[in-house]
Every structure is written in C-alpha cells, then in structure tokens.
Amino acid sequence: AETVMETPATTVMLPGSGWAKANAGQTGFYRVNYSADEWARLTEAVRRQELSPVDRLGLQSDAWALVRAGYLPATQYLGLAEAYAGETDATVWGEVASCLASLENLILAESYLPQLDVFGQQLFSTILDQVGWDAKPGEGHYPWDLQPESMMTNATVTTVAPGGDGQTLKLDYKDGG
C-alpha cells in the first residue's frame, strides 16, 4: 500500500497481522520508528531473511540512528542486531559492524564493555565459520563475483577469462550498452 504523508505524523491501517515495514526499498530520506511489537515482528523477519538486503540494511540503520538520537533503547537495537546472525549480504554486515563499533566507542569506559564484546564475537561467529577469515581463490566481495552467468545489478557476467593481471570479465549490460 502506498500512502503520501501530508502531515508530520500519519496513521495507516494495514490488513493482516504480519510485519509491515515503512520505506520499502529505502527510497525515502527519513527514519522510521516502530512500536515495540512491530520491532519484534520485524526482528523475526530479519532473522528469517523475509526482507530484501536493502530493507534489512535500512532497518538496522534506522534502529541505530534512533538509538543515537535517544528514541530507541540500545537494548532494542541489540535485539535487532542479534537477528542478523544468519545474514548473507556483505554490505549489511558492514553496517552492523560499523554500528556495533560505534556503540563500543560510546561505552569504552563502562563496566559492561566486555559483555558487548562477547555479544559481537557470538554474532559474527556464524558468518566467520561460513566464509572463513581469508578469501579463497577467485572469491570476491559478493557471492556472484567472478561467476559466469551470474546476475549482477546492471549486468550479467557471461564469461571469465584469464587476463594479464587476473581474471577478465565479459559483461552484457541489461540496457544493451
């Protein structure tokens, strides 16, 4: 459903009892806060990867911005961050890591810093076990890097050929360019 806000606050009634994420696709330049119940539903949607990577990134970014502004408790953010343990997108992981590092900097002198460090180690252990610490030969930033016939955002990799300083990709751009 699409709603154009004409006032600073708008209530939209949606059918059903599932989760609802505002600013789908992160196309708007604004932050979104939710009720505690909706944060819980969205947290589960993140855990199950029912949202696109850009929306998972947007939720994470909104939550951290709301914490920094004093509109969301840090515990709510950490509950959401925990749901990213099965995350598969490198960009989303980068944002999670950045926000946790910012939180760590805020509490460097606090007695509970070690608890946050343990939280971060546990959160990142799953993905570290999957991908390892060092890149494997031919492995790039994303799963589709350097893979023939993989679909990229604006192009399809049709061949990978040896080049003078590595592999050379042949791309077919979606717009025919």
N, C-alpha and C positions, 0 to 999 in steps of 0.2 A: 504494500500500500504506500502511496506517496502522499505526503502532507506538506504544504507550504506554510511555514510559520509566519504569522503576521504580527505576533506579539512576542515578548521575551520568553514566555512560557506557554506551552500548548499541551493539552491532554489529548491523547489519541487512544481510542478503544479498539483493541485488536481481537479478532475471534480466536478461540482456542486457548490452551493453557501451556503451550510450549514457550520457548525463549523467543525474544524479539530484540534485535539489535538495531539501534538507530544509526544513521550514517553508513548504511551498507556500501561497501566498496571504498569507504573513506573519501568520498567525493566532496564533502563539505569541510569548511575550515572552522570547526568548532569542536569542543569537547562534550562528551556525553556522560552523565552520571545516571545511575540506576538505583532502584530500591534494593535493599539487601536481598530480597527474594529473587529479583531479576539478576543481580550479580551472581547469585548461587546457580541459577539456571544457565547463565552464560558461561560460568566457570566449567560446568559439566559439558557444555557444547564445545568449549576449547579442549577439554580432556578427550572428548570423542572425535575431535577434529571435524565437527559439523560445519564450521565456518571456513571461509577461504583464508589463505595465508594473510592477505591484506587486512581482513577483518580481525583475525587473531592478533596481528600486529597492532591494529588500531585500538582494540580493547585494552591491550597491555599498555600502550602509550597513553590512552585516556586515563586509565587507572593510576598510573604513576604521576601524571600531571595533576590529577585530583588530590593525590596524597601530598604532593609538594605544595599545593595551594591550601591545604587544610580542609578539604571537602570529603576526604575518604580516609578512614583509618589505615595505617600501614599494615595492620593485620589482615584487612580485607584484600589489599594488594598482594600480600604474601600468599594468601589462599588462592588467588587467581594465578600467581606465578607458579605455584606448585602444579597446577593443571597443565603446564607446558612440558612436563617431564617426557611425554611422548612426541614432542614437536619434531617435525621433519624439515622445516624450512630454515635455512641458514640466516636469512635476514631477520626472521622473528627471533631466533636465538640471539642474534647480535643485540637486538633491542632489550631482551630480557637481561642479558649480561650487563649491558650498559646501565640499566635502571638499578639492578642489584648492586653494582659498583658504586653508584651514586648514593644508595641507601647506606652502604658500608661506610662511605666517607662521612656521612652525617652522624654515624654512631661510633666512630673510631675510639672515642674515649669512654664509651659506655661498657658496663659490665656484661651486657648481653651480646656483645660483638661476636664472641665465639659461637653462640647459637646461630647467628646469621651465617657464619662461615660454614658450619655443618649443614645448614639448610641448603646453601649454594652447592656444596660438594655433593649432597644427595640428589639435588635437582639435576645437575649436569652429569651424574654418573651414568644414567641410562644412555644418553646420546654418545657419551665418550666410549662406552662399551661397544656401541654400534659402529661408530666411524673410526675409532682409534685416535691417536694423537698426531700421527704423521700421515700425510697424503699418500695414497697408493699410486703407482704409475698410471698416468692417464686420467687421474681423478681431478676434477675441478671443483669450483665453488658450489655448484648445484648438481643434483643427480644427472641432469641431462647434458652437462658439459661434455663436449667431445664425443658424443654418442651419435652414430649415424642414424638417420630417420627420427631423431628426437624433435619434439615440437618446442620451439622457444617462443618468447613473447612476440617477436615480429618476423621470425624466420624459421625455416626448417633446415637442420643440418642434413645434407644429402650425402656427403662423403667426408671422410677424414683421410688425408693423405700425408705421407711423410714430407716434411719441409726442411729447409736448411737449418732452422733453429727450433725444431719441434714439429708439432703437427699442424697441418694446414687444413682449414675447414672450407668446404664449399657450401654456401648458404643460398637458399632460394627464399627471397623475401615474400611475405604474404601479399604485399601490394604489387608484386611483379617487378619491383625495382632491383 
